[in-house]
């Protein structure tokens, strides 16, 4: 696949967003107070790395083929941590981390939605659509965590 300069710029911008997500989830994985939230952030960090790597392949003219339905969020059912006796400050801090990540996921998902129309190649559009769906699933997983821990507002 031969990319135009505009398409290369789009991919670089998306890679920058993915890099930010990788860094954010890495930092939040260290900072989260709840072990379940640490685990979730680690999973999401790895998934964002996969997105970054897929974009790198696309930048090199090779579009990874994606397939299958994304079911990460459907299959994620966190057990509540913040029940009974717990540190309210820890809960509020973890809630902040979750809310920040949901906001980031919404932004990144929108970027993929806007940018996929810069590509005429069906496989590239499929890749962008697949990643966008995964970004939406990330937000849903975090929301499920918040709901299980009575943080959703």
C-alpha positions as CSV (number, residue, x, y, z in Angstrom):
1,X,0.0,0.0,0.0
2,X,1.3,3.4,-1.0
3,X,0.3,6.1,1.5
4,X,-0.1,9.8,0.7
5,X,1.5,12.4,2.9
6,X,-1.9,13.2,4.4
7,X,-2.4,9.6,5.3
8,X,1.0,9.3,6.8
9,X,0.2,12.4,9.0
10,X,-3.1,10.8,10.0
11,X,-1.3,7.6,11.1
12,X,1.4,9.6,13.0
13,X,-1.3,11.5,14.8
14,X,-3.1,8.3,15.8
15,X,0.2,6.8,16.9
16,X,0.8,9.8,19.1
17,X,-2.6,9.2,20.7
18,X,-1.9,5.5,21.2
19,X,1.5,6.3,22.7
20,X,-0.2,8.7,25.2
21,X,-2.7,5.9,26.1
22,X,0.2,3.4,26.6
23,X,2.0,5.9,28.9
24,X,-1.2,6.8,30.7
25,X,-2.2,3.2,31.4
26,X,1.3,2.4,32.4
27,X,1.4,5.2,34.9
28,X,-2.1,4.6,36.2
29,X,-1.4,0.9,36.5
30,X,1.3,1.9,39.0
31,X,-0.8,4.5,40.8
32,X,-4.2,2.7,41.1
33,X,-4.9,1.6,44.6
34,X,-7.1,-1.4,43.8
35,X,-5.3,-4.5,42.4
36,X,-8.2,-5.2,40.1
37,X,-7.9,-1.7,38.6
38,X,-4.2,-2.2,38.2
39,X,-4.8,-5.4,36.3
40,X,-7.4,-3.7,34.1
41,X,-5.0,-0.9,33.3
42,X,-2.3,-3.4,32.4
43,X,-4.6,-5.2,30.0
44,X,-5.6,-1.9,28.4
45,X,-2.0,-0.8,28.1
46,X,-1.1,-4.0,26.2
47,X,-4.1,-3.5,23.9
48,X,-3.0,0.0,23.2
49,X,0.5,-1.3,22.3
50,X,-1.1,-3.6,19.8
51,X,-2.9,-0.7,18.3
52,X,0.3,1.3,18.0
53,X,2.1,-1.7,16.4
54,X,-0.8,-2.1,13.9
55,X,-0.4,1.5,12.9
56,X,3.3,1.0,12.5
57,X,2.7,-1.8,10.1
58,X,0.2,0.4,8.2
59,X,2.8,3.2,8.1
60,X,5.2,0.7,6.5
61,X,2.6,-0.1,3.8
62,X,1.3,-3.3,5.2
63,X,-2.2,-3.3,6.6
64,X,-2.8,-6.0,9.3
65,X,-6.0,-7.9,8.7
66,X,-8.4,-7.8,11.6
67,X,-11.2,-10.1,12.1
68,X,-13.8,-11.3,14.5
69,X,-16.0,-9.4,16.8
70,X,-14.6,-7.5,19.7
71,X,-16.0,-8.9,22.9
72,X,-13.6,-7.7,25.6
73,X,-16.2,-5.5,27.3
74,X,-18.9,-8.1,27.1
75,X,-16.7,-10.7,28.8
76,X,-15.4,-8.3,31.5
77,X,-17.3,-8.6,34.8
78,X,-15.2,-7.1,37.7
79,X,-15.8,-8.1,41.3
80,X,-16.4,-5.0,43.5
81,X,-13.5,-4.0,45.6
82,X,-14.9,-1.0,47.4
83,X,-17.6,-2.6,49.5
84,X,-17.7,-3.0,53.3
85,X,-14.8,-1.3,55.0
86,X,-12.5,0.5,52.6
87,X,-10.5,3.7,52.4
88,X,-12.7,6.4,50.8
89,X,-9.7,8.3,49.7
90,X,-8.5,5.3,47.7
91,X,-11.9,4.9,46.1
92,X,-12.0,8.6,45.1
93,X,-8.5,8.4,43.6
94,X,-9.3,5.3,41.6
95,X,-12.5,6.9,40.4
96,X,-10.6,9.9,39.2
97,X,-8.2,7.6,37.2
98,X,-11.1,5.8,35.7
99,X,-12.9,9.0,34.7
100,X,-9.8,10.4,33.1
101,X,-9.3,7.2,31.1
102,X,-12.9,7.1,29.9
103,X,-12.5,10.7,28.6
104,X,-9.3,9.7,26.8
105,X,-10.9,6.7,25.2
106,X,-13.8,8.8,24.0
107,X,-11.4,11.2,22.4
108,X,-9.3,8.5,20.7
109,X,-12.4,6.7,19.5
110,X,-13.7,9.8,17.8
111,X,-10.3,10.4,16.2
112,X,-10.5,6.9,14.5
113,X,-14.1,7.6,13.4
114,X,-13.0,10.9,11.8
115,X,-9.8,9.6,10.2
116,X,-10.9,6.3,8.7
117,X,-12.5,8.2,5.8
118,X,-9.0,9.4,4.7
119,X,-8.3,5.9,3.4
120,X,-9.8,4.4,0.3
121,X,-8.3,1.0,1.1
122,X,-11.0,-1.3,2.6
123,X,-8.5,-3.1,4.9
124,X,-7.2,0.2,6.3
125,X,-10.8,1.3,7.0
126,X,-11.5,-2.1,8.6
127,X,-8.4,-1.7,10.8
128,X,-9.5,1.8,11.9
129,X,-13.0,0.6,12.6
130,X,-11.7,-2.4,14.6
131,X,-9.5,-0.2,16.7
132,X,-12.3,2.3,17.2
133,X,-14.5,-0.5,18.5
134,X,-11.8,-1.6,20.8
135,X,-11.4,1.9,22.2
136,X,-15.1,2.0,22.9
137,X,-14.8,-1.4,24.6
138,X,-12.0,0.0,26.8
139,X,-14.3,2.8,28.0
140,X,-17.1,0.3,28.6
141,X,-14.8,-1.9,30.7
142,X,-13.7,1.0,32.8
143,X,-17.3,2.0,33.2
144,X,-18.2,-1.5,34.3
145,X,-15.4,-1.3,36.9
146,X,-16.8,2.0,38.1
147,X,-20.3,0.6,38.3
148,X,-19.3,-2.5,40.2
149,X,-17.6,-0.2,42.7
150,X,-20.4,2.3,43.0
151,X,-18.3,5.0,41.3
152,X,-20.5,5.7,38.3
153,X,-22.3,9.0,38.3
